[in-house]
Amino acid sequence: MRRLDHIPGPPELGPLGTLRTFTRDRETFVRNTIRAHGDVCRLRFPLRDVVVFGHPDDAARYLNDTDGRYQKLGYRLPFRNRLGGLSFQEGRAFRDKRSAVASMFSGARLARTFAGMAEIYDNRLDAEVDQARTADGTVDLQRVLHRLLLAGMLAAVFTEPFEPAEIRIIDQGIRLGTGAFGFLRLMSGPPNVLRGPDRLPATAPVRSYRVIGARVRARRARPEPLDDLLGALLEIRTREGLSLDDAAVTNELVMLLSASYGSMTAALSQTFARVLAHPAALERLRAEIAEVEPGDHAVETVRGLRWAKACFEESLRLQSSPPLLRIAAADSTAAGFDIPRGTPLAFPLSTIHRDPRWWSDPEDFRPLRFYDPAPRGERPTLAYLTFGSGPHRCLGTQLAYLQAQYLLSVIIRRYRLELPPGWSPTETPGLAPTIAGGLPARVTARHEL
């Protein structure tokens, strides 16, 4: 049990420390702690204390470290480079693999991947909306986005289609795995494996791993390669000329899926919720969509949807994102405080993203702050770090922007969307904070108006 009594923070409240108070309202508790105790403070949990950093410059110092002194899973976990996937690896093996994987999300390969996903969104959107429509005409737009993004990601990764039962197994396994990880990180309650329509079978992660592993083995035996993300992973070679084995490729695919469509569903659902509740932002988005027609699926055309991008970024700023975490693999100091090796370090995105020192009117939805960045003033570089920073910055950032800009434009162009009177979103805490109960919208095809 590691205690950091030399660092200021809330007093201990029994054997659970501050855990109970923290889990009641994570965002408010962390924000108030930083305000009361400074930009470097500690939270007391049952097994160890966590050091929290509220200043973007501290985030830059630790997140941008390239010497392996601040790691995602910790210095003494011997299997991290085998089981954790690229997201949690360190050292030379990590750098070599990341350099190879980065080509999957840039240049011509990014353009091909996005074009294939956009075609799927075009072809499936109407059917997904109709399937999600209730008797009174209301559609859970969050469910529509989830199904679209899942279909697009699976096609980008695997090319060959899955059976519906296999898709259900993969989706359940990914959702249970990410839910369990969020629970272990104290970012949410436990995933539901007991009862009700939202129950996830406890065996789902193992079953999904088997389905994905079988697809990897089948592809390995295929004589001709396919131009998808699985094919790119199979092409990776180490400095010694060795390829990744089936287990390593399967791990990477599981981690890739875990970090993709669920997070995008949450982010886009909240973007739609905020845009639809903000008439001026919605009208400006409609005007931009009328001017920029992204139907050719060209990357540069979609990137021209600058207001759509600004709405997405501002929504991400307001989303209750979980903190970024690192483990100190070496002793260090911060603001004059000793940080022992093995200490968990937390960088609370939501607190930094709503800090009035860096953001005027931080609780307001104002996409203009991203559309016209000139007024940023003295804002530190990492005052906005939704996609992380440094060696572990999200590789799929550009693909995420393209998907967001495209789906915002396609759905707004194709439908008229209206929120129920008086409705406002409530987040479900988690690694990807979705809207509790879904995003209800009255959806009318524009040719029906």
Secondary structure per residue as TSV (DSSP state, phi and psi in degrees):
chain	resnum	aa	ss	phi	psi
A	1	M	-	360.0	120.2
A	2	R	B	-106.0	121.9
A	3	R	-	-114.4	143.5
A	4	L	-	-122.1	65.3
A	5	D	T	-67.1	-16.4
A	6	H	T	-81.3	-7.3
A	7	I	S	-104.8	132.2
A	8	P	-	-67.5	150.2
A	9	G	-	178.1	178.3
A	10	P	-	-61.4	151.5
A	11	P	-	-68.5	154.7
A	12	E	-	-68.1	137.9
A	13	L	-	-119.8	67.7
A	14	G	S	84.0	-170.2
A	15	P	T	-64.0	-23.0
A	16	L	T	-88.3	0.2
A	17	G	T	61.5	-130.8
A	18	T	T	-97.8	12.5
A	19	L	H	-59.3	-46.4
A	20	R	H	-64.3	-45.1
A	21	T	H	-64.7	-40.0
A	22	F	H	-61.0	-46.5
A	23	T	H	-72.8	-16.9
A	24	R	H	-66.9	-41.5
A	25	D	-	-157.1	87.1
A	26	R	H	-59.1	-47.0
A	27	E	H	-62.5	-49.9
A	28	T	H	-64.8	-40.5
A	29	F	H	-62.9	-47.2
A	30	V	H	-65.3	-42.2
A	31	R	H	-61.3	-45.8
A	32	N	H	-67.5	-34.5
A	33	T	H	-64.2	-43.8
A	34	I	H	-66.1	-40.2
A	35	R	H	-63.6	-37.2
A	36	A	H	-81.9	-33.1
A	37	H	H	-118.8	-2.5
A	38	G	-	104.4	173.7
A	39	D	S	-72.6	-15.1
A	40	V	E	-122.4	112.1
A	41	C	E	-146.7	176.0
A	42	R	E	-129.0	147.7
A	43	L	E	-110.8	138.0
A	44	R	E	-100.4	118.2
A	45	F	-	-117.5	167.0
A	46	P	S	-54.7	-43.8
A	47	L	S	-94.8	-32.6
A	48	R	B	-160.9	159.6
A	49	D	E	-86.3	152.7
A	50	V	E	-118.8	134.1
A	51	V	E	-92.4	128.1
A	52	V	E	-109.5	136.0
A	53	F	E	-117.5	120.8
A	54	G	-	-101.9	-0.1
A	55	H	S	-107.4	133.9
A	56	P	H	-57.6	-30.9
A	57	D	H	-67.0	-34.0
A	58	D	H	-67.9	-40.4
A	59	A	H	-58.2	-41.9
A	60	A	H	-63.3	-41.4
A	61	R	H	-61.2	-44.6
A	62	Y	H	-86.0	-43.0
A	63	L	H	-70.7	-30.9
A	64	N	T	-89.0	3.5
A	65	D	-	-63.7	132.8
A	66	T	-	-112.7	8.2
A	67	D	S	-99.3	3.9
A	68	G	S	77.7	17.9
A	69	R	S	-82.6	-16.9
A	70	Y	E	-135.2	106.3
A	71	Q	E	-114.8	162.5
A	72	K	S	-79.0	-31.2
A	73	L	S	-117.8	-12.0
A	74	G	-	111.4	150.4
A	75	Y	T	-67.7	-33.0
A	76	R	T	-102.9	23.2
A	77	L	-	-97.3	103.6
A	78	P	T	-69.4	-20.7
A	79	F	T	-101.5	10.3
A	80	R	H	-63.2	-34.6
A	81	N	H	-79.0	-5.6
A	82	R	H	-104.8	-45.2
A	83	L	H	-100.5	-24.5
A	84	G	S	-79.8	-16.6
A	85	G	-	76.3	172.5
A	86	L	G	-56.8	-32.7
A	87	S	G	-59.7	-25.4
A	88	F	G	-120.8	6.1
A	89	Q	-	-85.9	166.3
A	90	E	-	-141.8	172.1
A	91	G	H	77.9	-163.7
A	92	R	H	-64.3	-40.3
A	93	A	H	-59.1	-40.2
A	94	F	H	-64.8	-47.3
A	95	R	H	-63.1	-41.8
A	96	D	H	-63.3	-45.5
A	97	K	H	-69.6	-41.4
A	98	R	H	-63.0	-40.0
A	99	S	H	-60.8	-39.1
A	100	A	H	-71.9	-41.6
A	101	V	H	-70.5	-29.5
A	102	A	H	-56.7	-30.0
A	103	S	G	-65.3	-20.2
A	104	M	G	-70.3	-19.9
A	105	F	G	-120.7	31.2
A	106	S	S	-151.3	163.1
A	107	G	H	59.5	-143.3
A	108	A	H	-63.7	-35.1
A	109	R	H	-68.2	-39.1
A	110	L	H	-61.2	-43.5
A	111	A	H	-61.2	-43.0
A	112	R	H	-67.5	-43.1
A	113	T	H	-60.6	-47.7
A	114	F	H	-65.1	-42.9
A	115	A	H	-59.3	-40.2
A	116	G	H	-65.5	-40.2
A	117	M	H	-67.3	-41.3
A	118	A	H	-62.9	-37.6
A	119	E	H	-63.6	-39.6
A	120	I	H	-63.6	-42.9
A	121	Y	H	-61.6	-42.6
A	122	D	H	-59.0	-46.4
A	123	N	H	-75.4	-28.2
A	124	R	H	-101.7	-13.8
A	125	L	H	-59.0	-51.3
A	126	D	H	-59.7	-43.6
A	127	A	H	-65.1	-39.5
A	128	E	H	-67.6	-39.1
A	129	V	H	-64.4	-45.6
A	130	D	H	-62.4	-39.0
A	131	Q	H	-67.9	-31.5
A	132	A	H	-89.1	-2.1
A	133	R	B	-78.4	134.5
A	134	T	-	-93.5	178.5
A	135	A	T	-62.4	-30.9
A	136	D	T	-89.5	8.1
A	137	G	S	89.3	-0.9
A	138	T	E	-79.3	141.8
A	139	V	E	-123.8	134.6
A	140	D	E	-81.5	97.1
A	141	L	H	-65.9	-28.2
A	142	Q	H	-64.6	-39.9
A	143	R	H	-65.2	-41.8
A	144	V	H	-59.9	-46.3
A	145	L	H	-63.1	-40.5
A	146	H	H	-59.4	-48.0
A	147	R	H	-68.9	-38.8
A	148	L	H	-64.3	-48.4
A	149	L	H	-66.9	-36.7
A	150	L	H	-62.8	-47.2
A	151	A	H	-61.5	-43.1
A	152	G	H	-64.7	-41.4
A	153	M	H	-69.5	-41.1
A	154	L	H	-63.0	-39.4
A	155	A	H	-66.9	-38.1
A	156	A	H	-67.4	-32.8
A	157	V	H	-83.9	-41.2
A	158	F	H	-116.5	-18.1
A	159	T	S	64.3	-64.3
A	160	E	S	-66.6	136.1
A	161	P	-	-70.8	154.3
A	162	F	-	-99.6	157.0
A	163	E	-	-71.7	151.1
A	164	P	H	-53.1	-39.0
A	165	A	H	-64.5	-36.8
A	166	E	H	-68.1	-40.4
A	167	I	H	-61.2	-42.4
A	168	R	H	-62.0	-41.8
A	169	I	H	-63.8	-45.7
A	170	I	H	-61.6	-46.4
A	171	D	H	-62.5	-45.5
A	172	Q	H	-62.9	-41.9
A	173	G	H	-64.8	-42.4
A	174	I	H	-65.9	-44.2
A	175	R	H	-66.0	-39.5
A	176	L	H	-69.0	-40.9
A	177	G	H	-63.1	-46.4
A	178	T	H	-68.9	-34.6
A	179	G	H	-64.9	-41.6
A	180	A	H	-66.3	-39.4
A	181	F	H	-66.0	-40.9
A	182	G	H	-62.4	-37.7
A	183	F	H	-65.2	-43.2
A	184	L	H	-65.6	-28.7
A	185	R	T	-86.8	7.0
A	186	L	T	65.8	24.1
A	187	M	S	-95.4	-7.5
A	188	S	S	-162.3	172.3
A	189	G	-	-75.4	174.9
A	190	P	-	-69.5	149.2
A	191	P	-	-66.7	152.9
A	192	N	-	-82.9	109.1
A	193	V	-	-117.7	13.2
A	194	L	S	-105.7	-59.1
A	195	R	S	-157.1	167.8
A	196	G	S	96.8	168.4
A	197	P	T	-66.4	-21.6
A	198	D	T	-95.2	10.2
A	199	R	-	-64.8	139.1
A	200	L	-	-111.3	124.6
A	201	P	-	-58.1	136.3
A	202	A	T	-61.8	-24.3
A	203	T	T	-87.7	1.1
A	204	A	H	-58.5	-44.2
A	205	P	H	-60.4	-40.6
A	206	V	H	-65.8	-42.6
A	207	R	H	-66.2	-40.3
A	208	S	H	-66.6	-38.6
A	209	Y	H	-60.5	-39.7
A	210	R	H	-67.3	-41.1
A	211	V	H	-62.7	-46.3
A	212	I	H	-67.4	-40.8
A	213	G	H	-61.8	-38.6
A	214	A	H	-63.6	-37.8
A	215	R	H	-67.7	-36.5
A	216	V	H	-63.9	-45.4
A	217	R	H	-64.4	-39.8
A	218	A	H	-64.8	-39.4
A	219	R	H	-67.9	-37.9
A	220	R	H	-59.2	-33.8
A	221	A	T	-84.2	-7.0
A	222	R	-	-74.1	132.2
A	223	P	S	-69.2	-35.2
A	224	E	S	-105.7	134.4
A	225	P	-	-72.1	159.3
A	226	L	-	-118.2	147.3
A	227	D	S	-89.1	76.8
A	228	D	S	-141.3	-177.4
A	229	L	H	-69.0	-33.7
A	230	L	H	-62.8	-44.3
A	231	G	H	-59.6	-38.8
A	232	A	H	-65.0	-39.5
A	233	L	H	-65.6	-38.0
A	234	L	H	-69.1	-20.7
A	235	E	H	-82.7	-15.5
A	236	I	-	-62.5	136.9
A	237	R	B	-129.4	141.6
A	238	T	-	-76.6	176.7
A	239	R	T	-61.8	-25.5
A	240	E	T	-85.6	1.4
A	241	G	S	84.8	10.9
A	242	L	-	-90.6	146.1
A	243	S	B	-92.3	164.5
A	244	L	-	-72.6	140.0
A	245	D	-	-79.0	174.5
A	246	D	H	-60.3	-40.6
A	247	A	H	-64.2	-41.9
A	248	A	H	-65.9	-41.5
A	249	V	H	-64.4	-42.0
A	250	T	H	-62.0	-41.9
A	251	N	H	-59.2	-44.9
A	252	E	H	-62.8	-40.0
A	253	L	H	-67.1	-40.6
A	254	V	H	-62.2	-44.4
A	255	M	H	-66.8	-37.8
A	256	L	H	-62.5	-45.4
A	257	L	H	-67.2	-37.4
A	258	S	H	-63.5	-30.6
A	259	A	T	-97.7	7.7
A	260	S	T	-112.6	-86.7
A	261	Y	H	-69.4	-30.0
A	262	G	H	-66.6	-44.5
A	263	S	H	-64.7	-40.6
A	264	M	H	-66.9	-37.4
A	265	T	H	-59.0	-47.4
A	266	A	H	-62.8	-46.7
A	267	A	H	-66.5	-43.2
A	268	L	H	-71.8	-36.0
A	269	S	H	-60.2	-44.5
A	270	Q	H	-70.4	-31.0
A	271	T	H	-64.8	-47.6
A	272	F	H	-60.5	-43.0
A	273	A	H	-59.0	-42.5
A	274	R	H	-75.4	-40.2
A	275	V	H	-65.0	-43.5
A	276	L	H	-67.0	-24.3
A	277	A	T	-89.3	0.4
A	278	H	-	-125.1	90.5
A	279	P	H	-54.7	-39.6
A	280	A	H	-65.9	-41.8
A	281	A	H	-65.6	-39.2
A	282	L	H	-65.2	-44.5
A	283	E	H	-64.6	-39.5
A	284	R	H	-66.5	-35.4
A	285	L	H	-65.8	-43.2
A	286	R	H	-61.4	-40.0
A	287	A	H	-64.7	-41.2
A	288	E	H	-65.6	-41.3
A	289	I	H	-63.9	-36.5
A	290	A	H	-65.7	-27.2
A	291	E	H	-89.2	-39.2
A	292	V	-	-106.0	117.9
A	293	E	-	-107.6	103.4
A	294	P	G	-88.2	21.5
A	295	G	G	-65.4	-16.3
A	296	D	G	-81.8	-4.3
A	297	H	-	64.4	17.8
A	298	A	-	-77.3	137.0
A	299	V	H	-58.4	-46.6
A	300	E	H	-65.5	-33.5
A	301	T	H	-65.2	-46.5
A	302	V	H	-64.7	-37.4
A	303	R	H	-65.2	-18.6
A	304	G	T	-71.2	-10.0
A	305	L	-	-81.9	70.6
A	306	R	H	-70.7	-35.1
A	307	W	H	-70.4	-37.2
A	308	A	H	-60.1	-42.1
A	309	K	H	-63.8	-42.1
A	310	A	H	-63.5	-39.3
A	311	C	H	-63.7	-41.2
A	312	F	H	-64.0	-46.1
A	313	E	H	-64.8	-41.7
A	314	E	H	-66.8	-35.8
A	315	S	H	-66.7	-40.6
A	316	L	H	-62.0	-36.4
A	317	R	H	-61.5	-39.7
A	318	L	H	-83.7	-15.0
A	319	Q	S	-67.1	145.5
A	320	S	-	-80.7	71.2
A	321	S	-	-71.1	142.7
A	322	P	-	-69.0	156.5
A	323	P	-	-67.6	151.0
A	324	L	E	-77.4	142.1
A	325	L	E	-123.1	144.2
A	326	R	E	-138.5	158.5
A	327	I	E	-115.5	130.3
A	328	A	E	-72.4	116.2
A	329	A	S	-91.5	0.8
A	330	A	S	-150.9	155.6
A	331	D	-	-64.0	144.7
A	332	S	E	-153.1	-178.2
A	333	T	E	-134.6	152.3
A	334	A	E	-147.5	124.9
A	335	A	T	53.4	33.8
A	336	G	T	84.9	-1.6
A	337	F	E	-98.3	136.6
A	338	D	E	-72.8	133.2
A	339	I	E	-114.8	102.6
A	340	P	-	-68.8	154.1
A	341	R	T	-56.7	139.5
A	342	G	T	91.1	-1.6
A	343	T	-	-77.9	131.2
A	344	P	E	-71.8	135.2
A	345	L	E	-116.8	132.0
A	346	A	E	-122.2	137.5
A	347	F	E	-122.0	97.8
A	348	P	-	-75.7	100.7
A	349	L	H	-55.9	-47.5
A	350	S	H	-62.8	-36.8
A	351	T	H	-68.6	-45.3
A	352	I	H	-64.9	-39.1
A	353	H	H	-71.9	-15.3
A	354	R	T	-116.9	17.6
A	355	D	-	-76.8	120.5
A	356	P	T	-65.1	-12.5
A	357	R	T	-67.9	-28.4
A	358	W	T	-112.5	-19.3
A	359	W	S	-130.4	119.7
A	360	S	S	-73.6	141.3
A	361	D	S	45.6	60.6
A	362	P	T	-64.2	-20.8
A	363	E	T	-87.0	-7.6
A	364	D	S	-89.1	145.8
A	365	F	-	-84.3	104.9
A	366	R	-	-134.8	84.1
A	367	P	T	-58.9	-21.6
A	368	L	H	-59.0	-27.5
A	369	R	H	-65.2	-22.2
A	370	F	H	-99.9	-28.9
A	371	Y	H	-68.4	-40.1
A	372	D	S	-123.3	87.5
A	373	P	-	-74.9	-0.3
A	374	A	G	-54.9	-40.0
A	375	P	G	-76.0	11.9
A	376	R	G	-62.6	-23.6
A	377	G	T	62.7	-127.7
A	378	E	T	-95.3	21.9
A	379	R	-	-63.2	128.6
A	380	P	-	-62.1	155.1
A	381	T	G	-56.7	-44.1
A	382	L	G	-93.5	25.6
A	383	A	G	-67.8	-15.9
A	384	Y	-	-129.2	110.6
A	385	L	-	-139.4	44.3
A	386	T	T	-54.5	-40.3
A	387	F	T	-96.3	15.8
A	388	G	-	80.0	-168.2
A	389	S	-	-160.5	160.9
A	390	G	G	79.3	-158.5
A	391	P	G	-58.1	-29.2
A	392	H	G	-101.8	17.8
A	393	R	S	-59.0	143.3
A	394	C	-	-55.4	123.8
A	395	L	T	-70.2	-27.9
A	396	G	T	-91.2	19.5
A	397	T	H	-57.3	-48.5
A	398	Q	H	-65.8	-37.8
A	399	L	H	-66.3	-36.8
A	400	A	H	-63.2	-44.9
A	401	Y	H	-61.0	-45.0
A	402	L	H	-61.4	-44.6
A	403	Q	H	-62.5	-44.3
A	404	A	H	-62.6	-49.3
A	405	Q	H	-62.0	-40.8
A	406	Y	H	-70.2	-47.5
A	407	L	H	-67.0	-37.6
A	408	L	H	-57.9	-45.6
A	409	S	H	-70.0	-43.5
A	410	V	H	-65.6	-45.1
A	411	I	H	-70.7	-42.5
A	412	I	H	-66.1	-36.4
A	413	R	H	-69.8	-39.0
A	414	R	H	-83.6	-26.9
A	415	Y	E	-132.0	158.2
A	416	R	E	-99.6	125.7
A	417	L	E	-116.7	134.6
A	418	E	E	-136.5	131.5
A	419	L	-	-79.2	151.7
A	420	P	-	-61.9	143.6
A	421	P	T	-55.7	131.3
A	422	G	T	79.4	-2.2
A	423	W	-	-77.2	141.8
A	424	S	-	-141.7	148.0
A	425	P	-	-76.9	147.5
A	426	T	-	-125.3	128.3
A	427	E	E	-79.1	146.1
A	428	T	E	-97.2	116.9
A	429	P	-	-59.9	147.1
A	430	G	S	165.2	179.4
A	431	L	S	-59.6	-36.7
A	432	A	S	-123.5	92.9
A	433	P	-	-69.5	100.8
A	434	T	E	-81.1	177.1
A	435	I	E	-88.4	123.6
A	436	A	T	-61.2	126.9
A	437	G	T	80.3	1.0
A	438	G	-	90.1	-179.9
A	439	L	-	-113.5	93.6
A	440	P	E	-78.0	130.3
A	441	A	E	-145.6	141.6
A	442	R	E	-82.1	118.0
A	443	V	E	-114.5	120.4
A	444	T	E	-125.6	126.7
A	445	A	E	-62.3	139.5
A	446	R	G	-64.5	-27.7
A	447	H	G	-74.9	-9.7
A	448	E	G	-92.0	-8.5
A	449	L	-	-75.0	360.0
